Amino acid sequence: MADTFDIAKLTKKERLALIGELWDSLAPEDVSLTPAQEAELARRMATFDVDAQRAVSWDEIEANLDKR
């Protein structure tokens, strides 16, 4: 009989790392989105460039805090 893997024995950190590894092992075509998810993704991508242009870098935030 093959050994089994008991996820419950892993720490929370180890389980989260495992989730990440499992997610990263999937190709984009392995994950299907609902029409609502597709629409939300399209909406977010459409505003990405505009939002990125208005973003403030961490260096700018630090500089402003240092001025206070």
Backbone as XML, in Angstrom:
<?xml version="1.0"?>
<chain id="A" units="angstrom">
  <residue number="1" name="MET">
    <atom name="N" x="0.842" y="-1.182" z="0.000"/>
    <atom name="CA" x="0.000" y="0.000" z="0.000"/>
    <atom name="C" x="0.889" y="1.248" z="0.000"/>
  </residue>
  <residue number="2" name="ALA">
    <atom name="N" x="0.505" y="2.273" z="-0.750"/>
    <atom name="CA" x="1.284" y="3.504" z="-0.870"/>
    <atom name="C" x="1.096" y="4.381" z="0.367"/>
  </residue>
  <residue number="3" name="ASP">
    <atom name="N" x="2.155" y="5.123" z="0.679"/>
    <atom name="CA" x="2.061" y="6.074" z="1.778"/>
    <atom name="C" x="1.123" y="7.209" z="1.390"/>
  </residue>
  <residue number="4" name="THR">
    <atom name="N" x="0.424" y="7.749" z="2.388"/>
    <atom name="CA" x="-0.453" y="8.889" z="2.125"/>
    <atom name="C" x="0.160" y="10.140" z="2.719"/>
  </residue>
  <residue number="5" name="PHE">
    <atom name="N" x="-0.237" y="11.259" z="2.206"/>
    <atom name="CA" x="0.271" y="12.561" z="2.626"/>
    <atom name="C" x="-0.786" y="13.233" z="3.488"/>
  </residue>
  <residue number="6" name="ASP">
    <atom name="N" x="-0.491" y="13.463" z="4.766"/>
    <atom name="CA" x="-1.449" y="14.049" z="5.694"/>
    <atom name="C" x="-1.239" y="15.557" z="5.776"/>
  </residue>
  <residue number="7" name="ILE">
    <atom name="N" x="-2.036" y="16.292" z="5.036"/>
    <atom name="CA" x="-1.920" y="17.749" z="4.985"/>
    <atom name="C" x="-2.124" y="18.369" z="6.360"/>
  </residue>
  <residue number="8" name="ALA">
    <atom name="N" x="-2.951" y="17.764" z="7.183"/>
    <atom name="CA" x="-3.247" y="18.303" z="8.511"/>
    <atom name="C" x="-2.002" y="18.400" z="9.387"/>
  </residue>
  <residue number="9" name="LYS">
    <atom name="N" x="-0.977" y="17.640" z="9.076"/>
    <atom name="CA" x="0.265" y="17.682" z="9.868"/>
    <atom name="C" x="1.171" y="18.850" z="9.482"/>
  </residue>
  <residue number="10" name="LEU">
    <atom name="N" x="0.860" y="19.519" z="8.389"/>
    <atom name="CA" x="1.660" y="20.667" z="7.954"/>
    <atom name="C" x="1.289" y="21.906" z="8.774"/>
  </residue>
  <residue number="11" name="THR">
    <atom name="N" x="2.254" y="22.800" z="8.941"/>
    <atom name="CA" x="1.962" y="24.072" z="9.591"/>
    <atom name="C" x="1.158" y="24.941" z="8.628"/>
  </residue>
  <residue number="12" name="LYS">
    <atom name="N" x="0.589" y="26.010" z="9.139"/>
    <atom name="CA" x="-0.155" y="26.934" z="8.265"/>
    <atom name="C" x="0.755" y="27.481" z="7.178"/>
  </residue>
  <residue number="13" name="LYS">
    <atom name="N" x="1.980" y="27.825" z="7.556"/>
    <atom name="CA" x="2.927" y="28.365" z="6.584"/>
    <atom name="C" x="3.231" y="27.337" z="5.497"/>
  </residue>
  <residue number="14" name="GLU">
    <atom name="N" x="3.418" y="26.081" z="5.889"/>
    <atom name="CA" x="3.693" y="25.027" z="4.918"/>
    <atom name="C" x="2.495" y="24.791" z="4.000"/>
  </residue>
  <residue number="15" name="ARG">
    <atom name="N" x="1.276" y="24.843" z="4.555"/>
    <atom name="CA" x="0.083" y="24.657" z="3.730"/>
    <atom name="C" x="-0.078" y="25.800" z="2.740"/>
  </residue>
  <residue number="16" name="LEU">
    <atom name="N" x="0.199" y="27.030" z="3.184"/>
    <atom name="CA" x="0.124" y="28.163" z="2.261"/>
    <atom name="C" x="1.165" y="28.037" z="1.155"/>
  </residue>
  <residue number="17" name="ALA">
    <atom name="N" x="2.365" y="27.583" z="1.497"/>
    <atom name="CA" x="3.399" y="27.373" z="0.482"/>
    <atom name="C" x="2.960" y="26.304" z="-0.513"/>
  </residue>
  <residue number="18" name="LEU">
    <atom name="N" x="2.320" y="25.246" z="-0.011"/>
    <atom name="CA" x="1.819" y="24.185" z="-0.882"/>
    <atom name="C" x="0.745" y="24.709" z="-1.827"/>
  </residue>
  <residue number="19" name="ILE">
    <atom name="N" x="-0.149" y="25.547" z="-1.309"/>
    <atom name="CA" x="-1.173" y="26.167" z="-2.160"/>
    <atom name="C" x="-0.504" y="26.931" z="-3.300"/>
  </residue>
  <residue number="20" name="GLY">
    <atom name="N" x="0.521" y="27.722" z="-2.956"/>
    <atom name="CA" x="1.233" y="28.488" z="-3.974"/>
    <atom name="C" x="1.878" y="27.598" z="-5.014"/>
  </residue>
  <residue number="21" name="GLU">
    <atom name="N" x="2.504" y="26.521" z="-4.562"/>
    <atom name="CA" x="3.135" y="25.598" z="-5.503"/>
    <atom name="C" x="2.108" y="24.944" z="-6.417"/>
  </residue>
  <residue number="22" name="LEU">
    <atom name="N" x="0.967" y="24.542" z="-5.840"/>
    <atom name="CA" x="-0.082" y="23.939" z="-6.657"/>
    <atom name="C" x="-0.612" y="24.938" z="-7.678"/>
  </residue>
  <residue number="23" name="TRP">
    <atom name="N" x="-0.872" y="26.173" z="-7.245"/>
    <atom name="CA" x="-1.391" y="27.203" z="-8.147"/>
    <atom name="C" x="-0.407" y="27.475" z="-9.274"/>
  </residue>
  <residue number="24" name="ASP">
    <atom name="N" x="0.877" y="27.620" z="-8.910"/>
    <atom name="CA" x="1.907" y="27.904" z="-9.909"/>
    <atom name="C" x="2.092" y="26.763" z="-10.899"/>
  </residue>
  <residue number="25" name="SER">
    <atom name="N" x="1.685" y="25.546" z="-10.534"/>
    <atom name="CA" x="1.847" y="24.401" z="-11.429"/>
    <atom name="C" x="0.794" y="24.373" z="-12.535"/>
  </residue>
  <residue number="26" name="LEU">
    <atom name="N" x="-0.222" y="25.230" z="-12.423"/>
    <atom name="CA" x="-1.278" y="25.275" z="-13.430"/>
    <atom name="C" x="-0.928" y="26.251" z="-14.544"/>
  </residue>
  <residue number="27" name="ALA">
    <atom name="N" x="-1.266" y="25.879" z="-15.754"/>
    <atom name="CA" x="-1.105" y="26.772" z="-16.900"/>
    <atom name="C" x="-2.365" y="27.623" z="-17.013"/>
  </residue>
  <residue number="28" name="PRO">
    <atom name="N" x="-2.277" y="28.800" z="-17.625"/>
    <atom name="CA" x="-3.467" y="29.650" z="-17.763"/>
    <atom name="C" x="-4.663" y="28.913" z="-18.369"/>
  </residue>
  <residue number="29" name="GLU">
    <atom name="N" x="-4.407" y="28.030" z="-19.314"/>
    <atom name="CA" x="-5.519" y="27.315" z="-19.945"/>
    <atom name="C" x="-6.137" y="26.258" z="-19.024"/>
  </residue>
  <residue number="30" name="ASP">
    <atom name="N" x="-5.476" y="25.972" z="-17.905"/>
    <atom name="CA" x="-6.027" y="25.025" z="-16.928"/>
    <atom name="C" x="-7.095" y="25.662" z="-16.038"/>
  </residue>
  <residue number="31" name="VAL">
    <atom name="N" x="-7.129" y="26.979" z="-16.012"/>
    <atom name="CA" x="-8.045" y="27.697" z="-15.124"/>
    <atom name="C" x="-9.116" y="28.376" z="-15.970"/>
  </residue>
  <residue number="32" name="SER">
    <atom name="N" x="-10.364" y="27.998" z="-15.765"/>
    <atom name="CA" x="-11.443" y="28.631" z="-16.518"/>
    <atom name="C" x="-12.160" y="29.627" z="-15.611"/>
  </residue>
  <residue number="33" name="LEU">
    <atom name="N" x="-12.503" y="30.757" z="-16.184"/>
    <atom name="CA" x="-13.188" y="31.817" z="-15.447"/>
    <atom name="C" x="-14.661" y="31.853" z="-15.845"/>
  </residue>
  <residue number="34" name="THR">
    <atom name="N" x="-15.477" y="32.314" z="-14.921"/>
    <atom name="CA" x="-16.886" y="32.527" z="-15.238"/>
    <atom name="C" x="-16.989" y="33.779" z="-16.102"/>
  </residue>
  <residue number="35" name="PRO">
    <atom name="N" x="-18.100" y="33.975" z="-16.798"/>
    <atom name="CA" x="-18.267" y="35.209" z="-17.573"/>
    <atom name="C" x="-18.130" y="36.457" z="-16.689"/>
  </residue>
  <residue number="36" name="ALA">
    <atom name="N" x="-18.620" y="36.403" z="-15.462"/>
    <atom name="CA" x="-18.509" y="37.557" z="-14.557"/>
    <atom name="C" x="-17.050" y="37.817" z="-14.205"/>
  </residue>
  <residue number="37" name="GLN">
    <atom name="N" x="-16.278" y="36.758" z="-13.978"/>
    <atom name="CA" x="-14.862" y="36.922" z="-13.681"/>
    <atom name="C" x="-14.108" y="37.480" z="-14.880"/>
  </residue>
  <residue number="38" name="GLU">
    <atom name="N" x="-14.445" y="36.989" z="-16.078"/>
    <atom name="CA" x="-13.824" y="37.502" z="-17.310"/>
    <atom name="C" x="-14.107" y="38.993" z="-17.468"/>
  </residue>
  <residue number="39" name="ALA">
    <atom name="N" x="-15.340" y="39.405" z="-17.202"/>
    <atom name="CA" x="-15.723" y="40.810" z="-17.328"/>
    <atom name="C" x="-14.968" y="41.663" z="-16.314"/>
  </residue>
  <residue number="40" name="GLU">
    <atom name="N" x="-14.848" y="41.177" z="-15.087"/>
    <atom name="CA" x="-14.128" y="41.938" z="-14.062"/>
    <atom name="C" x="-12.647" y="42.042" z="-14.394"/>
  </residue>
  <residue number="41" name="LEU">
    <atom name="N" x="-12.068" y="40.971" z="-14.893"/>
    <atom name="CA" x="-10.664" y="41.006" z="-15.302"/>
    <atom name="C" x="-10.464" y="42.009" z="-16.430"/>
  </residue>
  <residue number="42" name="ALA">
    <atom name="N" x="-11.342" y="42.009" z="-17.400"/>
    <atom name="CA" x="-11.253" y="42.961" z="-18.516"/>
    <atom name="C" x="-11.381" y="44.391" z="-18.013"/>
  </residue>
  <residue number="43" name="ARG">
    <atom name="N" x="-12.299" y="44.634" z="-17.067"/>
    <atom name="CA" x="-12.471" y="45.969" z="-16.501"/>
    <atom name="C" x="-11.203" y="46.430" z="-15.791"/>
  </residue>
  <residue number="44" name="ARG">
    <atom name="N" x="-10.622" y="45.560" z="-15.003"/>
    <atom name="CA" x="-9.403" y="45.914" z="-14.268"/>
    <atom name="C" x="-8.226" y="46.152" z="-15.197"/>
  </residue>
  <residue number="45" name="MET">
    <atom name="N" x="-8.093" y="45.322" z="-16.232"/>
    <atom name="CA" x="-6.994" y="45.505" z="-17.182"/>
    <atom name="C" x="-7.141" y="46.815" z="-17.955"/>
  </residue>
  <residue number="46" name="ALA">
    <atom name="N" x="-8.380" y="47.208" z="-18.237"/>
    <atom name="CA" x="-8.632" y="48.452" z="-18.966"/>
    <atom name="C" x="-8.199" y="49.663" z="-18.150"/>
  </residue>
  <residue number="47" name="THR">
    <atom name="N" x="-8.293" y="49.587" z="-16.837"/>
    <atom name="CA" x="-7.910" y="50.723" z="-15.988"/>
    <atom name="C" x="-6.485" y="50.614" z="-15.468"/>
  </residue>
  <residue number="48" name="PHE">
    <atom name="N" x="-5.793" y="49.528" z="-15.766"/>
    <atom name="CA" x="-4.470" y="49.291" z="-15.208"/>
    <atom name="C" x="-3.482" y="50.407" z="-15.550"/>
  </residue>
  <residue number="49" name="ASP">
    <atom name="N" x="-3.372" y="50.762" z="-16.829"/>
    <atom name="CA" x="-2.399" y="51.774" z="-17.238"/>
    <atom name="C" x="-2.687" y="53.121" z="-16.598"/>
  </residue>
  <residue number="50" name="VAL">
    <atom name="N" x="-3.952" y="53.506" z="-16.562"/>
    <atom name="CA" x="-4.328" y="54.781" z="-15.951"/>
    <atom name="C" x="-3.982" y="54.764" z="-14.460"/>
  </residue>
  <residue number="51" name="ASP">
    <atom name="N" x="-4.343" y="53.693" z="-13.785"/>
    <atom name="CA" x="-4.054" y="53.576" z="-12.367"/>
    <atom name="C" x="-2.552" y="53.569" z="-12.098"/>
  </residue>
  <residue number="52" name="ALA">
    <atom name="N" x="-1.783" y="52.888" z="-12.951"/>
    <atom name="CA" x="-0.332" y="52.814" z="-12.767"/>
    <atom name="C" x="0.311" y="54.182" z="-12.914"/>
  </residue>
  <residue number="53" name="GLN">
    <atom name="N" x="-0.210" y="55.008" z="-13.813"/>
    <atom name="CA" x="0.340" y="56.353" z="-14.008"/>
    <atom name="C" x="0.091" y="57.238" z="-12.794"/>
  </residue>
  <residue number="54" name="ARG">
    <atom name="N" x="-0.993" y="56.985" z="-12.066"/>
    <atom name="CA" x="-1.325" y="57.797" z="-10.894"/>
    <atom name="C" x="-0.702" y="57.252" z="-9.611"/>
  </residue>
  <residue number="55" name="ALA">
    <atom name="N" x="-0.055" y="56.100" z="-9.706"/>
    <atom name="CA" x="0.529" y="55.470" z="-8.523"/>
    <atom name="C" x="1.708" y="56.277" z="-8.002"/>
  </residue>
  <residue number="56" name="VAL">
    <atom name="N" x="1.927" y="56.172" z="-6.710"/>
    <atom name="CA" x="3.044" y="56.855" z="-6.060"/>
    <atom name="C" x="4.036" y="55.781" z="-5.629"/>
  </residue>
  <residue number="57" name="SER">
    <atom name="N" x="5.320" y="55.997" z="-5.946"/>
    <atom name="CA" x="6.334" y="55.010" z="-5.591"/>
    <atom name="C" x="6.607" y="55.044" z="-4.086"/>
  </residue>
  <residue number="58" name="TRP">
    <atom name="N" x="7.155" y="53.956" z="-3.586"/>
    <atom name="CA" x="7.503" y="53.895" z="-2.166"/>
    <atom name="C" x="8.541" y="54.963" z="-1.824"/>
  </residue>
  <residue number="59" name="ASP">
    <atom name="N" x="9.480" y="55.235" z="-2.730"/>
    <atom name="CA" x="10.483" y="56.278" z="-2.488"/>
    <atom name="C" x="9.820" y="57.642" z="-2.299"/>
  </residue>
  <residue number="60" name="GLU">
    <atom name="N" x="8.784" y="57.927" z="-3.111"/>
    <atom name="CA" x="8.065" y="59.200" z="-2.973"/>
    <atom name="C" x="7.321" y="59.270" z="-1.635"/>
  </residue>
  <residue number="61" name="ILE">
    <atom name="N" x="6.734" y="58.171" z="-1.236"/>
    <atom name="CA" x="6.025" y="58.135" z="0.045"/>
    <atom name="C" x="7.002" y="58.394" z="1.181"/>
  </residue>
  <residue number="62" name="GLU">
    <atom name="N" x="8.150" y="57.715" z="1.149"/>
    <atom name="CA" x="9.169" y="57.911" z="2.198"/>
    <atom name="C" x="9.660" y="59.352" z="2.231"/>
  </residue>
  <residue number="63" name="ALA">
    <atom name="N" x="9.901" y="59.928" z="1.056"/>
    <atom name="CA" x="10.375" y="61.310" z="0.993"/>
    <atom name="C" x="9.353" y="62.261" z="1.597"/>
  </residue>
  <residue number="64" name="ASN">
    <atom name="N" x="8.076" y="62.049" z="1.302"/>
    <atom name="CA" x="7.030" y="62.893" z="1.872"/>
    <atom name="C" x="6.942" y="62.722" z="3.381"/>
  </residue>
  <residue number="65" name="LEU">
    <atom name="N" x="7.113" y="61.509" z="3.861"/>
    <atom name="CA" x="7.092" y="61.289" z="5.310"/>
    <atom name="C" x="8.278" y="61.943" z="5.988"/>
  </residue>
  <residue number="66" name="ASP">
    <atom name="N" x="9.434" y="61.907" z="5.330"/>
    <atom name="CA" x="10.642" y="62.526" z="5.898"/>
    <atom name="C" x="10.497" y="64.042" z="6.008"/>
  </residue>
  <residue number="67" name="LYS">
    <atom name="N" x="9.700" y="64.635" z="5.129"/>
    <atom name="CA" x="9.489" y="66.090" z="5.153"/>
    <atom name="C" x="8.644" y="66.530" z="6.340"/>
  </residue>
  <residue number="68" name="ARG">
    <atom name="N" x="7.877" y="65.600" z="6.894"/>
    <atom name="CA" x="6.966" y="65.933" z="7.997"/>
    <atom name="C" x="7.684" y="66.046" z="9.287"/>
  </residue>
</chain>
